[in-house]
Each structure stands twice: as C-alpha cells, then as structure tokens.
C-alpha cells in the first residue's frame, strides 16, 4: 500500500520501521516541527524524522497540519492509508477523508479506557494489572474511532512507565502492520466503542511528582513507577529535593505521622505513609547521582524521626 505516516516521538519509530520492513511504500512522513534544545538552541530532529531520513523518505513538518495549504499538499500524495501515532496535532476531517481506505491510529491503551494523553503513565500510576494497544479507525473525536484490533499486555509488579513504553511500542508496531494487512485484504472488522465505559487522561506535569505522604504506601509506590523516567517522583529532605526512583511497600501498621522517617539502613529508608510503610531503595539527592539507598547512606546521614515534606 501507499502509506502516509504521521508521528513524532520515539514511541512511533518502531511502527514506521515495521511498515517499511513489511514492504509498504511510505510516500510521506509527517512530523512535528523540530525544536530548539540546549543552551545553543540548536534544532533537534524529531525521532520519527531522524528515522525517516535514515531510510531516504520525504519528511514534511507543518506548523498546522489542518491548514488549507497543508491539506492541499497532502492530497497530492494520494495515500491508500494514513497511519497516525503520537503525532501531536489534531487531524482534520479533510485529512481523514484523504486515503483510499481510512486513517488508523495506534493508541497505547485498551480503548475506550484512557482516551487522551499519557495513557501509559496513568496505567502504572493507577496500579492497573493490564493495559495494551488499540488500533482504531480515526474519526473527528479524540480516540473515539471504531476499534479494529487490540492486544493486551500484563504489567509486571515493578513495571515503570519507561519499561511499559518500550513494550507497548513493540506490540503496537507489530499489531499495526498486521491490521494494515487485514484492511488491504478486506478482512478487517470495525467495532464501535462503548462510550459509556470511556475514561480520559490528561498530560503529565512535573508537579504531579511532588509526593503527598498522606496517600497510601501503594499509591505512592505506583506514582514513583508511573513517573519514571519523567518527570520522576520527589520529596523534600531538609532543604533539598530528593527524587525517588524505587520503593517497596511494607504492610506494617501505622507508627507515626505521614512523612516520618522510621529508620534508615542498608535495606532502605522506611517512611510512614497515610496507610502502610514505604521503603525507599533507590534515590537521588538534588545535585547528586542516582544511587541505591545503601550507597547514599554511606555518605549522608538521615535522622530517624525527621520528616519528608512536600516541595
């Protein structure tokens, strides 16, 4: 098929690679404009653009993909199918109607659950036991299209947003190509979503990582994993910020007020929460490297009875 691919971040790269590997003709890759990074403000290619250029593909980076001039340009490619994955802009009705077959989207949740942004992080933050990938036929709504295919993934007990990101990217890439084959040979089915079961997620913000120790040990541990690697969960130790990368829930009875440091040793820094004890096993003090709590305590004294506080 003649395929137009629309995507921007790392998550979408694997799918583009699989589409190329499957022998489809990628007539155009559409990605967000490059962004200035660092002190030099040098422009950095989006991951999808970098991948496309490695394969000698044409890349288009409009500021507004739904602008009339952009739509007219996209029409000239006459795609059979448009694949959209983490593109970052709303796709207009005019673009949805361009391809011979349809526009499909690779979404990192089991729709209609977790429509919207950051479904991977929220699956971990909410302590879900499973999530997955949905391939949907796009309509004018946000993740409201008919479901063509799904694949379920079970979360590991120590799953982080980063590890789940990698797993779902791989699952989504293979499922997308499989779905494309079904669309081309006429065996694809299109099932409307049950909107009464829909849930919605929002973007992840840095402030979400500011730990409230009144929450339960389980809730905080899920937050730590769900915000790993970005923006990370953090608290205040003395006058410095402390990032928490790994922690373990201990089912002990309440012994002190939330945020109180109960003990600090090679097995971790044990902290009282609103429900249960949380043992911090990998941390990073402001201005220092990430390390095990045991290594951290070799050069830093944490006093029992003092409190972690919100930043």
C-alpha positions in Angstrom: 0.0 0.0 0.0 0.9 3.6 -0.4 1.2 4.8 3.2 1.4 8.3 4.7 2.9 8.1 8.2 2.2 10.8 10.8 4.2 10.6 14.1 6.7 12.4 16.2 8.3 10.8 19.3 10.3 7.6 20.0 7.1 5.7 20.6 6.2 5.9 16.9 9.6 5.0 15.4 9.2 1.2 15.8 5.9 1.3 13.9 7.4 3.3 11.0 10.3 0.7 10.9 7.8 -2.2 10.8 5.8 -0.6 8.0 9.0 -0.2 5.9 10.1 -3.7 6.7 6.7 -5.1 5.6 7.3 -3.7 2.1 4.8 -0.9 2.1 5.5 2.3 0.1 5.8 5.1 2.5 5.1 8.1 0.3 5.4 10.8 3.0 6.3 11.1 6.7 4.7 14.0 8.6 6.2 15.0 11.9 6.0 18.0 14.3 8.5 20.8 13.6 12.0 20.4 15.1 12.6 22.0 18.4 15.4 24.1 19.7 17.3 22.4 22.6 20.1 23.2 25.0 21.9 26.5 25.6 22.8 26.7 21.9 19.1 26.4 20.9 20.2 24.1 18.1 17.3 22.5 16.3 16.9 18.8 17.0 15.2 16.4 14.7 12.1 14.6 16.0 12.9 10.8 16.4 10.4 10.0 13.6 12.1 12.5 11.3 15.5 11.1 12.0 14.2 7.5 11.3 12.6 8.7 8.0 15.7 10.4 6.8 17.8 7.3 7.5 15.5 5.4 5.1 15.6 8.2 2.5 11.9 9.1 3.0 10.4 12.5 2.3 9.6 14.4 5.5 7.0 17.2 5.9 6.8 19.3 9.2 3.9 21.7 9.1 3.1 24.1 12.0 -0.6 23.4 11.5 -1.4 20.2 9.7 -5.0 21.2 9.2 -4.3 24.5 7.4 -5.7 24.6 3.9 -2.3 24.7 2.2 -1.2 21.7 4.1 -4.2 19.7 3.3 -3.8 20.5 -0.4 -0.2 19.4 -0.3 -1.1 16.1 1.4 -3.7 15.4 -1.2 -1.0 15.2 -3.9 0.4 12.0 -2.4 -2.9 10.1 -2.9 -2.3 7.6 0.0 -4.1 4.3 0.3 -3.8 4.5 4.1 -2.7 7.1 6.7 -1.1 5.8 9.9 -1.1 8.2 12.9 0.8 7.5 16.1 1.6 10.1 18.7 1.7 12.8 16.1 0.8 15.7 18.4 -1.7 17.7 16.3 -5.5 17.3 15.7 -6.2 15.6 12.4 -9.0 17.4 10.5 -11.9 15.8 8.7 -10.4 16.8 5.3 -7.3 14.7 6.1 -9.3 11.8 7.5 -11.1 11.6 4.1 -7.9 11.7 2.0 -6.9 8.0 1.9 -8.4 5.2 -0.2 -9.1 3.1 2.9 -9.0 5.2 6.1 -6.8 6.8 8.7 -5.8 4.4 11.5 -4.3 5.3 14.9 -2.0 3.3 17.2 -3.1 4.1 20.8 -1.4 2.8 23.9 -4.4 1.7 25.9 -7.4 -0.7 25.6 -9.9 1.8 24.4 -12.3 3.2 25.4 -10.2 3.2 28.6 -7.7 6.0 28.8 -8.7 8.2 25.9 -6.3 11.1 25.5 -2.7 11.9 26.5 -0.3 9.8 28.6 -2.2 6.5 28.9 1.0 4.6 29.6 1.9 6.6 32.7 -1.7 6.5 34.0 -1.9 2.7 33.7 1.1 2.4 36.1 0.0 5.3 38.4 -3.4 3.7 38.8 -2.0 0.3 39.6 -3.6 -1.5 36.7 -2.8 -5.1 36.2 -3.1 -4.9 32.5 -3.3 -2.5 29.6 -2.5 -2.8 25.9 -2.6 -1.3 22.4 -5.6 -0.4 20.3 -5.7 0.2 16.5 -8.6 2.4 15.8 -10.2 3.8 12.6 -9.9 7.5 13.3 -12.9 9.9 13.3 -13.2 13.5 14.3 -13.2 12.8 18.1 -10.3 12.2 20.4 -9.7 8.4 20.5 -13.4 7.7 19.7 -13.0 5.8 16.5 -14.1 2.2 15.7 -11.8 -0.5 17.1 -10.1 -2.6 14.5 -7.6 -4.6 16.7 -6.4 -4.8 20.3 -3.6 -6.6 22.2 -3.4 -6.9 25.9 -0.2 -6.6 28.0 0.1 -7.7 31.6 2.0 -5.3 33.8 4.9 -6.6 35.9 5.0 -5.8 39.6 8.0 -3.5 39.1 6.7 -2.0 35.8 7.7 1.6 35.2 6.3 4.0 32.6 9.6 3.7 30.8 9.6 -0.1 30.6 5.9 -0.2 29.6 6.6 2.4 27.0 9.1 0.1 25.3 6.9 -2.9 25.5 3.8 -1.2 24.1 5.8 0.4 21.3 6.9 -3.0 20.1 3.4 -4.5 20.5 1.9 -1.6 18.7 4.3 -1.7 15.8 3.6 -5.4 15.0 -0.2 -5.0 15.6 -0.3 -2.0 13.2 1.3 -3.9 10.3 -1.0 -6.9 11.0 -4.0 -4.6 10.9 -2.9 -3.0 7.7 -2.8 -6.4 6.0 -6.4 -7.0 7.2 -7.5 -3.7 5.8 -5.9 -4.3 2.5 -7.3 -7.8 2.0 -10.8 -6.8 3.3 -10.9 -9.0 6.5 -10.7 -6.1 9.0 -13.7 -5.6 11.3 -14.7 -2.2 12.7 -16.3 -2.3 16.2 -17.8 0.9 17.6 -16.6 1.9 21.1 -18.9 1.8 24.1 -18.5 5.4 25.2 -20.4 4.7 28.4 -17.2 2.9 29.5 -14.8 5.6 28.4 -12.2 7.2 30.8 -10.0 10.1 29.9 -6.4 11.0 30.9 -4.6 14.3 30.8 -1.0 15.3 30.2 1.7 14.5 32.8 3.1 17.5 34.6 6.2 17.9 36.7 4.2 19.0 39.8 2.5 15.6 39.8 5.7 14.1 41.2 5.5 16.1 44.4 4.7 13.3 46.9 1.9 13.7 49.4 2.8 11.3 52.2 -0.9 11.2 53.4 -1.5 8.9 50.5 -1.1 5.1 50.9 2.2 3.3 50.5 0.7 1.5 47.5 -0.5 4.7 45.8 2.9 6.4 46.3 4.8 3.4 45.0 2.6 3.3 41.9 3.2 7.1 41.4 7.0 6.5 41.7 6.9 3.9 38.9 4.4 5.8 36.8 6.6 8.9 36.7 9.8 7.0 36.0 11.7 8.2 34.0 9.9 11.5 33.6 9.2 13.7 35.5 10.0 11.5 38.5 8.5 11.5 42.0 10.2 13.6 44.6 10.0 14.9 48.1 12.0 17.3 50.3 14.8 16.2 52.6 15.9 19.1 54.7 16.3 21.9 52.3 17.0 19.8 49.2 14.8 17.9 46.7 15.1 14.1 46.8 14.0 12.1 43.8 12.7 8.6 44.5 13.3 6.0 41.8 12.4 2.8 43.5 10.5 1.9 46.6 8.9 -1.2 48.3 5.6 -1.4 50.1 5.7 -2.8 53.6 2.4 -3.8 55.2 3.3 -2.6 58.7 0.8 -0.9 61.0 0.8 2.9 61.4 3.5 4.0 63.8 3.9 7.8 63.2 2.5 10.7 61.2 2.7 10.6 57.4 6.2 11.5 56.1 8.0 10.5 59.2 11.3 8.6 58.7 11.1 5.5 60.8 14.5 4.1 60.0 17.4 4.4 57.6 19.7 1.4 56.8 21.0 -0.8 54.1 17.5 -2.2 53.4 16.2 1.2 52.7 14.8 4.4 54.2 11.4 3.4 55.8 8.8 6.1 55.7 5.4 6.3 57.3 2.5 7.0 54.8 -1.2 7.5 55.4 -1.6 3.7 55.1 1.4 1.4 55.3 5.2 1.9 55.3 7.2 2.7 52.2 10.9 1.6 52.0 12.9 3.8 49.6 15.6 1.7 47.9 16.9 3.9 45.1 17.1 7.7 45.4 18.8 10.8 44.0 19.6 13.9 46.1 19.5 17.2 44.4 22.8 17.8 42.6 23.9 14.2 43.1 23.8 11.0 41.0 21.1 8.4 41.2 22.1 5.5 43.5 20.9 2.8 45.9 19.8 4.0 49.3 22.5 1.9 50.8 25.2 3.7 48.8 23.6 7.1 49.6 23.7 6.4 53.3 27.4 5.7 53.2 28.0 9.4 52.7 24.8 11.0 54.1 23.1 10.8 57.5 19.3 10.6 57.6 17.9 11.0 61.1 15.1 8.8 62.4 12.1 10.9 63.5 12.6 13.6 60.9 10.1 14.2 58.2 9.9 14.3 54.4 7.8 17.2 53.2 6.2 18.4 50.0 8.5 20.7 48.0 
